[in-house]
Amino acid sequence: MSTVLLDPSPRKKEDIFTPAALLELSAVHQLIEFDGSNRANFYSKHIGDADFIIGHPDLDTFLLKHAKKLKAVFNVEGNFSPNIDYQFCFGRGIRVLTPSSVFSVPVAEIAIGMLLSLARGIHSAHGDFVKGKELYGLEGNTESELISGTDLGFIGFGDLGKAIHKLLQGFNPTIRVFDPWLTESYLLREGVVPTSLEEVLAKSRFVFVVAAVTENNSGMLNSAKLDLMQHGAGLLLLNRAAIADFEALAEYSAQGKIRLATDVFPEEPLALAHPIRNSPNVLLSAHRAGALNSALLEMGDLVLEDLKLMEQGLPPQNCKRAEPETVASLRSKPVEKS
């Protein structure tokens, strides 16, 4: 029976495991749960016995040297943060995994809602109606446009990009993608047009920003890049806000140069006095796109399945792996709970 250290912070075990899944986990594995007191002491005491860790603990070189049996860390926080000595793990054959793909479909669905609302002014028309300032018929559609057959762009094309792309098929758009981590042939097989960042911005009526934040693209969407966008084009920010100069986004949307939908912000919660709250050209969502109970519970199921495979000496199939070539460049902020 393998030993599993269970420390799912910032989540609770009940967030990610159904009662049946918890029973299965404890029946098949020796489960040692973090009691919430002293995390450093907990890992110093138990790391030598652990075959698997379900959590997001700080694992430095000193601690990992004592993890003689450790096969994998299942990071249920969802980001490959710089809190682990990844190179040591790669050298020791310890896999660092995350079931973060569970958020792709929930975020993709809200992305489609945001797209339609930006294109047709659904959110702003509702606000006008509530204030008694509604405009009827053509007068209420002066800024509206169709999604069907239009030009769309993606910055990044990982799990989330592919999930959004799947939902867009009925609109029959032309889709251009900038993702320097993917090859041209891969993107062509996915049915999209590989191109440069500049071309995505210049030729798209709506751009989905779904790339992971790295040391190379932090703040990449600045004023110079936003100047490339068509007047009134839409930008949908759905992964992490750090990829953009958020103040530039606020300025350009306030001036009507772009329409903006965002689920993420540089600091959360967003300051009440932040000017973007009052811009007429924005659609704001409080980092809730992926926060569904069903998605979190799917996390536990994916972890359980991959645990079974690894117990049989087989590679995991569900969870995304930290890769030696890219993990050191990732810069996503940890979530508190989502």
Backbone hydrogen bonds, N-H to C=O, Kabsch-Sander energy under -0.5 kcal/mol:
donor,donor_aa,acceptor,acceptor_aa,energy
4,V,30,Q,-2.8
5,L,52,F,-2.5
6,L,4,V,-0.6
6,L,32,I,-2.5
7,D,5,L,-0.7
7,D,54,I,-3.1
11,R,8,P,-2.3
15,D,12,K,-1.4
16,I,12,K,-0.9
16,I,13,K,-0.5
17,F,13,K,-1.9
22,L,18,T,-2.6
23,L,19,P,-2.1
24,E,20,A,-2.2
25,L,21,A,-2.7
26,S,22,L,-2.4
27,A,23,L,-1.8
28,V,24,E,-2.0
29,H,25,L,-1.7
30,Q,2,S,-2.9
31,L,29,H,-0.9
32,I,4,V,-2.8
32,I,30,Q,-0.5
33,E,31,L,-0.6
34,F,6,L,-2.4
42,F,38,N,-2.2
43,Y,39,R,-2.3
44,S,40,A,-2.2
45,K,41,N,-2.1
46,H,42,F,-2.0
47,I,43,Y,-2.4
49,D,46,H,-1.7
50,A,46,H,-0.9
50,A,47,I,-0.6
51,D,3,T,-2.6
52,F,3,T,-2.0
53,I,72,A,-1.9
54,I,5,L,-3.1
55,G,53,I,-0.7
55,G,74,F,-1.9
56,H,7,D,-0.9
59,L,57,P,-0.6
59,L,83,N,-2.3
60,D,58,D,-0.5
64,L,60,D,-2.5
65,K,61,T,-2.0
66,H,62,F,-0.5
66,H,63,L,-1.3
67,A,64,L,-1.4
68,K,66,H,-1.6
70,L,67,A,-0.6
71,K,51,D,-3.3
72,A,51,D,-1.1
73,V,95,R,-2.7
74,F,53,I,-3.7
74,F,72,A,-0.5
75,N,73,V,-0.9
75,N,97,L,-3.8
76,V,74,F,-1.0
81,S,79,N,-1.7
83,N,81,S,-1.6
84,I,81,S,-0.5
85,D,59,L,-2.1
86,Y,84,I,-1.8
89,C,85,D,-1.9
90,F,86,Y,-2.9
91,G,87,Q,-2.3
92,R,88,F,-2.0
93,G,89,C,-1.0
94,I,89,C,-2.8
95,R,71,K,-2.6
95,R,93,G,-0.6
97,L,73,V,-3.2
97,L,95,R,-0.6
98,T,320,K,-2.1
102,V,99,P,-1.8
103,F,100,S,-1.9
104,S,101,S,-1.6
107,V,103,F,-2.3
108,A,104,S,-2.6
109,E,105,V,-2.5
110,I,106,P,-1.7
111,A,107,V,-2.1
112,I,108,A,-1.9
113,G,109,E,-1.7
114,M,110,I,-2.4
115,L,111,A,-2.5
116,L,112,I,-2.4
117,S,113,G,-2.1
118,L,114,M,-2.8
119,A,115,L,-2.4
120,R,116,L,-2.3
121,G,117,S,-1.4
122,I,117,S,-0.8
125,A,121,G,-2.7
126,H,122,I,-2.0
127,G,123,H,-2.0
128,D,124,S,-2.3
129,F,125,A,-2.2
130,V,126,H,-2.5
131,K,127,G,-1.5
132,G,129,F,-1.6
133,K,128,D,-3.5
139,E,136,Y,-1.1
140,G,137,G,-1.4
141,N,138,L,-1.9
142,T,139,E,-0.6
144,S,141,N,-1.3
145,E,119,A,-1.9
149,G,171,F,-2.8
150,T,147,I,-2.3
152,L,150,T,-0.6
152,L,174,T,-3.2
153,G,206,F,-2.5
154,F,176,R,-2.3
155,I,208,F,-2.8
156,G,154,F,-0.7
156,G,178,F,-2.5
162,K,158,G,-2.6
163,A,159,D,-1.9
164,I,160,L,-2.4
165,H,161,G,-2.6
166,K,162,K,-2.0
167,L,163,A,-1.3
168,L,164,I,-1.2
168,L,165,H,-0.6
169,Q,165,H,-0.5
169,Q,166,K,-0.9
171,F,168,L,-2.1
172,N,169,Q,-1.5
174,T,150,T,-2.4
175,I,173,P,-0.6
176,R,152,L,-2.5
176,R,174,T,-0.5
177,V,193,V,-2.9
178,F,154,F,-2.5
179,D,177,V,-0.5
182,L,179,D,-1.8
187,L,183,T,-2.1
188,L,184,E,-2.4
189,R,185,S,-2.1
190,E,186,Y,-1.3
191,G,188,L,-1.4
192,V,187,L,-2.0
193,V,175,I,-3.0
195,T,177,V,-2.7
200,V,196,S,-2.1
201,L,197,L,-2.3
202,A,198,E,-2.3
203,K,199,E,-2.3
204,S,200,V,-0.9
205,R,151,D,-2.8
206,F,151,D,-1.1
207,V,234,G,-2.4
208,F,153,G,-3.1
209,V,207,V,-0.6
209,V,236,L,-3.3
210,V,155,I,-2.1
210,V,208,F,-0.9
211,A,155,I,-0.9
215,E,329,S,-1.9
218,S,214,T,-1.1
219,G,242,A,-2.6
220,M,217,N,-2.3
221,L,243,I,-2.3
222,N,220,M,-1.9
226,L,222,N,-2.7
227,D,223,S,-2.0
228,L,225,K,-1.4
229,M,226,L,-1.4
230,Q,201,L,-0.6
232,G,257,K,-2.9
233,A,230,Q,-2.2
233,A,257,K,-0.6
234,G,205,R,-3.3
235,L,259,R,-2.7
236,L,207,V,-3.2
237,L,235,L,-0.6
237,L,261,A,-2.9
238,L,209,V,-2.1
238,L,236,L,-0.7
239,N,209,V,-0.7
243,I,240,R,-1.1
244,A,241,A,-2.2
245,D,221,L,-2.2
246,F,244,A,-1.2
248,A,245,D,-0.5
249,L,245,D,-2.0
250,A,246,F,-2.4
251,E,247,E,-2.2
252,Y,248,A,-2.9
253,S,249,L,-2.3
254,A,250,A,-2.1
255,Q,251,E,-1.8
256,G,253,S,-1.2
257,K,252,Y,-2.0
258,I,252,Y,-1.1
259,R,233,A,-3.0
260,L,281,N,-2.5
261,A,235,L,-2.7
262,T,283,L,-2.3
263,D,237,L,-2.2
264,V,237,L,-0.5
274,H,271,A,-1.8
277,R,274,H,-1.7
278,N,275,P,-1.6
279,S,276,I,-1.1
282,V,279,S,-0.8
283,L,260,L,-2.1
285,S,262,T,-2.1
287,H,263,D,-1.2
287,H,285,S,-2.0
291,A,288,R,-0.5
292,L,290,G,-2.1
296,L,292,L,-1.9
297,L,293,N,-2.4
298,E,294,S,-1.4
299,M,295,A,-1.2
300,G,16,I,-1.0
300,G,296,L,-1.1
301,D,297,L,-1.4
302,L,298,E,-2.5
303,V,299,M,-2.4
304,L,300,G,-2.5
305,E,301,D,-2.2
306,D,302,L,-2.2
307,L,303,V,-2.6
308,K,304,L,-2.0
309,L,305,E,-1.9
310,M,306,D,-2.5
311,E,307,L,-2.2
312,Q,308,K,-1.0
312,Q,309,L,-0.8
313,G,310,M,-1.5
314,L,309,L,-2.7
320,K,98,T,-2.8
322,A,96,V,-2.7
326,T,323,E,-1.1
327,V,323,E,-2.7
329,S,326,T,-1.6
330,L,326,T,-0.5
330,L,327,V,-1.1
331,R,213,V,-3.5
